[in-house]
Amino acid sequence: MDIQTLTFLIVGATFAIYIGIAIWSRAGSTHDFYVAGGGVHPVANGMATAADWMSAASFISMAGLISFMGYDGAVYLMGWTGGYVLLALCLAPYLRKFGKFTVPAFIGDRYYSNTARTVAVICAVFVCFTYVAGQMRGVGVVFSRFLEVDITTGVIIGMGVVFFYAVLGGMKGITYTQVAQYCVLICAYLVPAIFISIMMTGHVIPQIGFGSELADGSGTYLLDKLDGLSTELGFTEYTSGTKSTIDVFFITAALMVGTAGLPHVIVRFFTVPKVRDARKSAGWALLFIALLYTTAPAIATFARVNMIDTINGPEGEGTPHAEAPGWIDNWERTGLISWEDKNEDGRMFYAGDERNEMTIDRDIMVLANPEIANLPAWVIALVAAGGIAAALSTSAGLLLVISTSISHDLLKRNLMPNITDKQELGYARIAAAVAICVAGYLGINPPGFVAQVVAFAFGLAASSFFPAIIMGIFYKRMNKEGAIAGMLSGILFTAAYIIYFKFINPAANSPENWWFGISPEGIGTLGMVLNFAVAIAVARVTSEAPAHVQEMVESIRFPKGAGEASAH
């Protein structure tokens, strides 16, 4: 059976499971729609959190970044992993104790201001739409290759599937769907990694194979071979970094604190019955996330060695394009690989200097990895299903946050306080439907490759939400004026910096033009510092937070007991 047929069967089967789960777990109330009724088991919630967390950027793009950037790509690995630990230990228990399941709800009540709530809604929608653009792009990339449709059609298909289970099932449907999606994506990630690790190094565990000798009897270590290939071909040595220390620090910090401010992850801690269960689910999620994150460097290395050997040939003189392996032809049809015969010898050659004739989109590395290694067709189809599962799971979580922020925080709490539960649920579904359409447009016209777009979202979250949340928990004197001024200054500065270097003047996007040598991917950290500084300065010259608010802040510092997730 050919790859396309197998892909249709496996992807179709997973879609049927997702839709079946959505019908089974259809939300019947706003409590179901927003927090899945608050009755999800910690292990299931850990899987759902991991699926929500491991987006298309983690599944599709992170290993691609490491594969192309080498050591420099580790900033994404460190930032996203450390960020989840920061969220689970420092924020989640306190927010769960507070009882507000959305970030705008927390900010609105903590800072006793509907204006603060509205600013938080705007920030949440902005961050989530930036993030979801990368996810929908990931869906399009997968579909364009494996179902042989263009990226636009692929995005539209993904929109249809997410529309069904997000609008119908809400958080309840999304949670149980994400459990299934985690199982699909982790199998799709680990199975080819194990296969290739055995083929290349003889080790079953990819993490061990990553640091082992090659199985060809040469006695050469895998990373040593890749370092040699890289320098011979004009690339930087794979295991050495080129980024400045300050940029590495700022990107890692932006990803870490951005994680702690991401509203679609925070809401996960309200879908379990008790605070204790929230902590347990955080631990399970970290274990489930680690399975993929510790495997990513191995996949990146396996894929790059095989790709260079395949394109440049065993003698290193290039492979005739007419004899190119099928995976190159397949990806050329999607436009994500292209070849320019510069010396007109009919041979492909991949290098890091003027000899290079290949343009390769880094987002294809995980998806193309099984094909490059000549793995069975069913493994290739499984990887396609995993990539779609990763993108759809996070898309659904983000779209629900957008829906909830508009229906619950903006309409119910601000503009239309007298609407009924049924009306609020209707508005939530309408908001989700509109959000899916906007997300689809952004997926078709993305502002960058998947992981880069996601990195921008983390920077925006770091510069807007993180200071407001952390000071809301640990600095009881912080008032509404300070929080509002901080959020606005942080997100406006960060967005302006990113927009200038990425869209207005991309030619100037280089270290010598960056402020203090900080790239757009890391500027969220500076935006966060600005947020803190402005918020504290404004709070010092305005009136303190009311006494009852300060007492409330004192109470949430001790996250003990159970307490139902509140919808008010």
NORWO-V851970 format. One record per residue. N is the residue number from 1. RES is the residue in one small letter. PHI is phi in degrees with one decimal (999 if undefined). PSI is psi in degrees with one decimal (none if undefined). Layout:
{{N:RES:PHI:PSI} {N:RES:PHI:PSI}}
This chain:
{{1:m:999:133.6} {2:d:-76.7:168.4} {3:i:-62.0:-43.2} {4:q:-64.3:-41.4} {5:t:-64.2:-45.6} {6:l:-61.6:-38.6} {7:t:-64.3:-44.3} {8:f:-57.4:-43.3} {9:l:-67.8:-48.7} {10:i:-70.2:-45.7} {11:v:-65.5:-41.3} {12:g:-61.1:-40.4} {13:a:-64.6:-41.5} {14:t:-66.5:-38.6} {15:f:-62.6:-40.8} {16:a:-61.8:-39.5} {17:i:-64.4:-46.4} {18:y:-60.3:-45.6} {19:i:-67.7:-39.2} {20:g:-61.1:-42.0} {21:i:-64.4:-39.8} {22:a:-63.1:-40.1} {23:i:-67.4:-42.5} {24:w:-63.8:-36.9} {25:s:-108.5:34.7} {26:r:-58.3:133.1} {27:a:-71.8:129.7} {28:g:-107.4:-6.4} {29:s:-150.3:169.2} {30:t:-65.0:-31.3} {31:h:-63.3:-41.0} {32:d:-67.0:-41.9} {33:f:-68.2:-38.5} {34:y:-87.7:-43.5} {35:v:-132.9:24.8} {36:a:56.1:30.2} {37:g:75.8:-2.5} {38:g:67.5:25.4} {39:g:-126.2:26.1} {40:v:-81.9:138.5} {41:h:-66.8:143.7} {42:p:-55.5:-38.1} {43:v:-67.7:-44.6} {44:a:-63.4:-40.7} {45:n:-66.8:-33.8} {46:g:-63.2:-42.5} {47:m:-63.9:-45.1} {48:a:-63.2:-40.9} {49:t:-63.0:-42.9} {50:a:-62.4:-42.7} {51:a:-65.8:-40.3} {52:d:-62.8:-39.8} {53:w:-75.2:-43.7} {54:m:-85.0:87.1} {55:s:-83.1:-170.0} {56:a:-59.9:-30.0} {57:a:-64.0:-40.9} {58:s:-72.0:-47.9} {59:f:-74.3:-50.9} {60:i:-89.0:-44.9} {61:s:-100.8:-27.1} {62:m:-64.1:-48.5} {63:a:-63.4:-33.3} {64:g:-63.9:-40.9} {65:l:-61.3:-47.6} {66:i:-64.0:-38.5} {67:s:-61.5:-40.0} {68:f:-88.4:-33.8} {69:m:-96.6:-16.9} {70:g:65.4:-132.3} {71:y:-55.0:-37.7} {72:d:-61.5:-29.3} {73:g:-68.9:-12.3} {74:a:-66.3:-17.0} {75:v:-61.6:-34.8} {76:y:-69.6:-39.5} {77:l:-63.8:-47.0} {78:m:-68.5:-43.7} {79:g:-65.1:-48.1} {80:w:-69.8:-37.2} {81:t:-69.0:-49.4} {82:g:-62.4:-33.3} {83:g:-64.4:-39.1} {84:y:-66.8:-38.8} {85:v:-62.3:-43.1} {86:l:-59.5:-44.9} {87:l:-63.0:-47.5} {88:a:-66.1:-36.5} {89:l:-91.0:-38.0} {90:c:-101.0:-23.2} {91:l:-119.0:-46.5} {92:a:-54.3:-48.7} {93:p:-61.0:-37.0} {94:y:-71.5:-42.4} {95:l:-65.6:-37.8} {96:r:-64.5:-39.6} {97:k:-65.5:-37.5} {98:f:-62.3:-35.2} {99:g:89.9:11.6} {100:k:-107.2:120.9} {101:f:-87.7:1.3} {102:t:-125.7:153.5} {103:v:-63.4:-44.9} {104:p:-59.8:-34.8} {105:a:-65.6:-42.8} {106:f:-61.3:-49.2} {107:i:-65.7:-40.9} {108:g:-61.6:-43.5} {109:d:-79.0:-41.4} {110:r:-64.0:-37.2} {111:y:-102.8:17.2} {112:y:41.5:49.5} {113:s:-155.1:126.6} {114:n:-71.3:-26.9} {115:t:-65.1:-44.7} {116:a:-61.0:-40.0} {117:r:-61.9:-43.0} {118:t:-65.9:-42.1} {119:v:-60.0:-41.7} {120:a:-65.3:-37.3} {121:v:-61.7:-46.0} {122:i:-61.5:-44.6} {123:c:-62.4:-43.3} {124:a:-61.7:-44.5} {125:v:-65.0:-42.1} {126:f:-62.8:-48.4} {127:v:-62.8:-46.7} {128:c:-66.8:-38.1} {129:f:-68.4:-36.3} {130:t:-62.6:-43.7} {131:y:-66.8:-45.3} {132:v:-69.4:-23.1} {133:a:-59.4:-40.9} {134:g:-66.1:-35.8} {135:q:-68.6:-45.5} {136:m:-67.2:-33.1} {137:r:-62.7:-40.6} {138:g:-60.7:-41.7} {139:v:-59.5:-44.4} {140:g:-64.0:-39.3} {141:v:-61.7:-45.1} {142:v:-63.8:-49.7} {143:f:-63.3:-38.3} {144:s:-62.3:-32.9} {145:r:-85.8:-51.4} {146:f:-87.9:-22.3} {147:l:-106.2:2.0} {148:e:53.1:48.3} {149:v:-122.2:164.1} {150:d:-73.8:165.4} {151:i:-60.9:-37.4} {152:t:-60.2:-46.8} {153:t:-63.2:-39.4} {154:g:-60.9:-42.6} {155:v:-63.7:-41.2} {156:i:-64.3:-40.1} {157:i:-61.8:-45.3} {158:g:-60.7:-40.5} {159:m:-58.5:-41.3} {160:g:-63.3:-42.8} {161:v:-67.5:-46.9} {162:v:-62.8:-39.8} {163:f:-56.1:-42.6} {164:f:-64.7:-53.7} {165:y:-86.7:-20.5} {166:a:-78.5:-44.3} {167:v:-73.0:-38.6} {168:l:-77.6:-48.9} {169:g:-93.6:-19.8} {170:g:60.0:-152.1} {171:m:-63.5:-33.7} {172:k:-63.5:-49.3} {173:g:-66.4:-39.8} {174:i:-64.4:-42.1} {175:t:-59.6:-52.3} {176:y:-73.6:-28.2} {177:t:-66.2:-39.1} {178:q:-68.2:-28.0} {179:v:-60.7:-46.9} {180:a:-64.8:-39.3} {181:q:-66.8:-34.9} {182:y:-62.7:-45.2} {183:c:-59.2:-40.7} {184:v:-67.1:-48.8} {185:l:-70.4:-35.1} {186:i:-73.5:-36.2} {187:c:-64.7:-41.4} {188:a:-66.0:-27.6} {189:y:-83.3:-42.0} {190:l:-80.4:-36.8} {191:v:-59.0:-53.4} {192:p:-64.9:-33.0} {193:a:-63.1:-41.1} {194:i:-66.6:-46.3} {195:f:-53.7:-52.1} {196:i:-70.5:-35.8} {197:s:-60.7:-42.0} {198:i:-64.4:-44.0} {199:m:-64.3:-40.7} {200:m:-91.1:-33.2} {201:t:-127.1:-12.1} {202:g:82.9:2.3} {203:h:-101.4:136.3} {204:v:-72.9:-36.8} {205:i:-87.9:116.2} {206:p:-58.7:-35.9} {207:q:-62.3:-32.2} {208:i:-79.3:-41.9} {209:g:-58.5:-34.0} {210:f:-54.9:-36.0} {211:g:-108.6:22.9} {212:s:-109.9:174.1} {213:e:-76.5:152.2} {214:l:-67.8:151.1} {215:a:-84.5:8.1} {216:d:-84.4:3.6} {217:g:82.4:2.8} {218:s:-76.7:-19.1} {219:g:78.1:8.1} {220:t:-88.9:135.3} {221:y:-75.6:147.7} {222:l:-54.5:-49.5} {223:l:-68.3:-32.8} {224:d:-64.3:-41.5} {225:k:-62.0:-43.2} {226:l:-67.9:-37.4} {227:d:-60.0:-43.8} {228:g:-64.0:-45.8} {229:l:-60.2:-42.5} {230:s:-62.3:-48.7} {231:t:-68.7:-35.8} {232:e:-64.1:-32.2} {233:l:-96.4:7.5} {234:g:89.3:7.7} {235:f:-89.2:163.3} {236:t:-69.1:146.7} {237:e:-52.3:131.4} {238:y:-58.3:-37.8} {239:t:-93.3:10.9} {240:s:-117.6:152.0} {241:g:-100.9:153.2} {242:t:-116.2:-19.2} {243:k:-69.9:148.7} {244:s:-69.2:153.8} {245:t:-60.1:-39.7} {246:i:-66.3:-37.6} {247:d:-69.8:-40.6} {248:v:-58.6:-45.7} {249:f:-61.6:-46.1} {250:f:-69.9:-37.9} {251:i:-66.3:-46.4} {252:t:-60.4:-44.5} {253:a:-64.9:-40.5} {254:a:-62.7:-41.3} {255:l:-67.6:-38.5} {256:m:-66.8:-55.9} {257:v:-73.9:-24.9} {258:g:-64.8:-37.7} {259:t:-57.6:-45.1} {260:a:-67.1:-15.9} {261:g:-105.4:4.8} {262:l:-77.2:117.4} {263:p:-67.0:-27.6} {264:h:-74.9:-20.0} {265:v:-86.1:-40.8} {266:i:-58.9:-40.5} {267:v:-63.0:-21.3} {268:r:-60.8:-27.3} {269:f:-80.2:2.6} {270:f:-107.5:-0.6} {271:t:-90.6:0.0} {272:v:-108.5:158.9} {273:p:-67.8:-36.9} {274:k:-132.4:162.8} {275:v:-59.7:-41.0} {276:r:-59.4:-39.5} {277:d:-67.9:-32.2} {278:a:-63.3:-40.9} {279:r:-66.8:-41.5} {280:k:-62.6:-43.9} {281:s:-66.0:-31.8} {282:a:-64.3:-41.1} {283:g:-65.0:-44.4} {284:w:-62.0:-42.7} {285:a:-61.0:-40.2} {286:l:-63.1:-39.3} {287:l:-63.9:-46.1} {288:f:-65.8:-37.1} {289:i:-67.4:-39.8} {290:a:-61.1:-31.0} {291:l:-57.3:-41.3} {292:l:-81.9:-44.2} {293:y:-67.1:-34.1} {294:t:-77.1:-15.1} {295:t:-89.4:-23.7} {296:a:-56.7:-45.5} {297:p:-61.8:-35.0} {298:a:-65.9:-46.3} {299:i:-60.4:-42.6} {300:a:-59.1:-43.4} {301:t:-70.4:-46.4} {302:f:-56.2:-47.0} {303:a:-64.2:-40.9} {304:r:-69.8:-42.5} {305:v:-61.0:-48.3} {306:n:-64.8:-38.7} {307:m:-64.6:-46.9} {308:i:-62.8:-44.4} {309:d:-62.8:-38.9} {310:t:-69.0:-45.8} {311:i:-74.1:-44.6} {312:n:-86.9:-10.5} {313:g:81.1:163.3} {314:p:-62.4:-28.0} {315:e:-92.7:-5.1} {316:g:74.0:22.1} {317:e:-109.4:6.3} {318:g:97.7:149.7} {319:t:-103.7:133.3} {320:p:-56.3:131.8} {321:h:-61.5:-32.2} {322:a:-65.8:-22.4} {323:e:-107.7:16.8} {324:a:-61.3:142.8} {325:p:-62.5:158.8} {326:g:-58.1:-31.9} {327:w:-65.7:-32.0} {328:i:-67.7:-44.8} {329:d:-62.0:-41.9} {330:n:-61.6:-45.0} {331:w:-77.9:-25.0} {332:e:-63.1:-34.7} {333:r:-66.5:-23.7} {334:t:-85.4:-12.3} {335:g:84.2:4.0} {336:l:-91.6:-7.9} {337:i:-132.4:138.2} {338:s:-141.8:153.7} {339:w:-127.9:133.2} {340:e:-122.9:114.8} {341:d:-80.0:83.7} {342:k:-66.2:-40.6} {343:n:-98.7:6.1} {344:e:55.3:39.8} {345:d:-103.6:1.8} {346:g:75.7:6.0} {347:r:-109.8:141.0} {348:m:-82.2:143.8} {349:f:-146.3:134.7} {350:y:-115.1:123.2} {351:a:-152.4:173.6} {352:g:-104.6:18.0} {353:d:-136.7:-157.3} {354:e:-66.1:-12.4} {355:r:-76.3:-15.2} {356:n:-65.2:135.4} {357:e:-123.4:1.6} {358:m:-114.7:134.6} {359:t:-112.8:116.7} {360:i:-124.6:121.7} {361:d:-71.2:126.3} {362:r:-66.4:-19.4} {363:d:-71.4:-9.3} {364:i:-90.1:-9.2} {365:m:-61.0:-45.6} {366:v:-68.5:-40.5} {367:l:-69.7:-37.1} {368:a:-84.1:-15.2} {369:n:-52.3:-48.4} {370:p:-63.5:-35.7} {371:e:-68.3:-42.5} {372:i:-59.7:-37.9} {373:a:-87.5:4.5} {374:n:58.6:43.1} {375:l:-79.2:164.1} {376:p:-58.6:155.3} {377:a:-61.0:-34.4} {378:w:-67.5:-28.6} {379:v:-69.9:-41.4} {380:i:-61.0:-43.3} {381:a:-66.2:-37.1} {382:l:-63.8:-40.7} {383:v:-62.7:-40.0} {384:a:-59.5:-45.0} {385:a:-63.3:-38.6} {386:g:-65.6:-41.8} {387:g:-62.9:-41.0} {388:i:-66.5:-42.1} {389:a:-60.4:-43.0} {390:a:-62.8:-44.7} {391:a:-69.1:-42.6} {392:l:-69.7:-36.9} {393:s:-63.3:-45.3} {394:t:-72.3:-37.8} {395:s:-56.7:-45.0} {396:a:-62.5:-43.5} {397:g:-63.1:-41.5} {398:l:-67.5:-42.3} {399:l:-65.1:-34.1} {400:l:-67.1:-38.5} {401:v:-61.9:-43.8} {402:i:-60.1:-46.6} {403:s:-60.2:-47.5} {404:t:-65.7:-40.9} {405:s:-61.5:-38.3} {406:i:-77.4:-49.9} {407:s:-73.7:-44.1} {408:h:-88.6:-49.8} {409:d:-82.7:-37.8} {410:l:-87.1:-50.7} {411:l:-79.3:-59.2} {412:k:-65.2:-42.5} {413:r:-89.4:-20.6} {414:n:-117.0:-62.6} {415:l:-90.3:-34.8} {416:m:-134.0:67.1} {417:p:-66.0:-16.2} {418:n:-96.2:4.9} {419:i:-69.6:151.0} {420:t:-79.7:169.4} {421:d:-59.6:-40.1} {422:k:-66.0:-42.3} {423:q:-65.4:-40.8} {424:e:-62.1:-40.9} {425:l:-63.0:-39.2} {426:g:-64.1:-44.8} {427:y:-62.9:-37.1} {428:a:-61.6:-42.5} {429:r:-68.9:-38.2} {430:i:-64.5:-43.8} {431:a:-61.9:-39.8} {432:a:-64.0:-40.8} {433:a:-64.0:-45.0} {434:v:-63.9:-41.9} {435:a:-61.2:-38.7} {436:i:-63.1:-40.0} {437:c:-64.5:-43.9} {438:v:-64.7:-41.8} {439:a:-61.9:-39.6} {440:g:-61.5:-41.4} {441:y:-61.8:-43.5} {442:l:-67.4:-30.7} {443:g:-68.8:-34.3} {444:i:-76.6:-32.7} {445:n:-123.6:67.7} {446:p:-76.3:154.3} {447:p:-87.4:15.8} {448:g:163.9:-176.0} {449:f:-75.3:166.4} {450:v:-55.4:-55.8} {451:a:-67.1:-31.6} {452:q:-66.4:-44.3} {453:v:-61.0:-43.5} {454:v:-64.0:-39.6} {455:a:-60.1:-37.8} {456:f:-62.6:-41.4} {457:a:-61.2:-40.6} {458:f:-65.3:-39.9} {459:g:-62.1:-40.7} {460:l:-66.4:-39.6} {461:a:-66.8:-39.5} {462:a:-63.0:-39.6} {463:s:-83.1:-15.0} {464:s:-110.6:-57.9} {465:f:-85.0:-42.0} {466:f:-56.2:-50.2} {467:p:-61.2:-40.5} {468:a:-63.8:-39.0} {469:i:-72.1:-47.8} {470:i:-66.7:-39.6} {471:m:-73.8:-29.6} {472:g:-64.7:-27.9} {473:i:-90.9:-43.6} {474:f:-109.4:-4.4} {475:y:-130.1:91.5} {476:k:-68.8:-18.3} {477:r:-82.3:-10.1} {478:m:-62.5:131.0} {479:n:-110.9:178.8} {480:k:-66.4:-38.9} {481:e:-61.9:-43.8} {482:g:-65.3:-43.9} {483:a:-63.5:-44.2} {484:i:-64.4:-47.7} {485:a:-62.0:-40.3} {486:g:-64.6:-48.0} {487:m:-61.2:-45.3} {488:l:-65.7:-44.9} {489:s:-66.2:-40.3} {490:g:-63.9:-50.9} {491:i:-72.8:-35.3} {492:l:-67.3:-42.7} {493:f:-62.4:-48.2} {494:t:-64.2:-46.0} {495:a:-62.2:-41.3} {496:a:-64.0:-42.0} {497:y:-62.9:-46.5} {498:i:-64.3:-46.7} {499:i:-63.0:-39.8} {500:y:-63.0:-51.0} {501:f:-78.5:-23.1} {502:k:-98.7:-25.4} {503:f:-126.1:-43.2} {504:i:-77.9:-46.9} {505:n:-137.1:65.4} {506:p:-62.1:-22.9} {507:a:-64.5:-24.1} {508:a:-90.4:3.3} {509:n:-78.7:78.7} {510:s:-149.1:157.4} {511:p:-53.8:-34.8} {512:e:-70.3:-18.5} {513:n:-101.6:-12.8} {514:w:-73.0:148.8} {515:w:-67.2:122.5} {516:f:56.8:19.3} {517:g:76.5:21.3} {518:i:-99.0:123.4} {519:s:-74.2:163.2} {520:p:-57.4:-30.4} {521:e:-67.3:-23.9} {522:g:-107.3:-2.4} {523:i:-67.6:-18.4} {524:g:-58.8:-30.0} {525:t:-65.6:-43.3} {526:l:-66.7:-37.5} {527:g:-61.2:-37.2} {528:m:-64.5:-44.4} {529:v:-61.0:-42.4} {530:l:-61.6:-42.5} {531:n:-57.5:-51.6} {532:f:-56.9:-47.7} {533:a:-63.3:-47.7} {534:v:-64.5:-44.7} {535:a:-60.8:-46.4} {536:i:-67.3:-40.7} {537:a:-63.1:-45.6} {538:v:-66.2:-40.1} {539:a:-62.9:-32.4} {540:r:-68.7:-29.9} {541:v:-102.7:5.9} {542:t:-122.4:175.3} {543:s:-69.5:149.8} {544:e:-65.6:162.3} {545:a:-63.0:145.1} {546:p:-56.6:155.7} {547:a:-59.7:-39.7} {548:h:-67.5:-29.6} {549:v:-71.5:-42.1} {550:q:-63.0:-38.0} {551:e:-66.0:-38.6} {552:m:-63.6:-41.1} {553:v:-63.4:-41.7} {554:e:-57.5:-40.0} {555:s:-69.8:-32.8} {556:i:-82.7:-5.1} {557:r:-75.0:-8.4} {558:f:-118.9:80.5} {559:p:-75.5:68.8} {560:k:-107.4:162.2} {561:g:83.8:-175.7} {562:a:-98.1:-93.5} {563:g:83.2:125.1} {564:e:-77.0:150.1} {565:a:-65.8:127.9} {566:s:-88.9:146.3} {567:a:-106.8:15.2} {568:h:-125.0:none}}
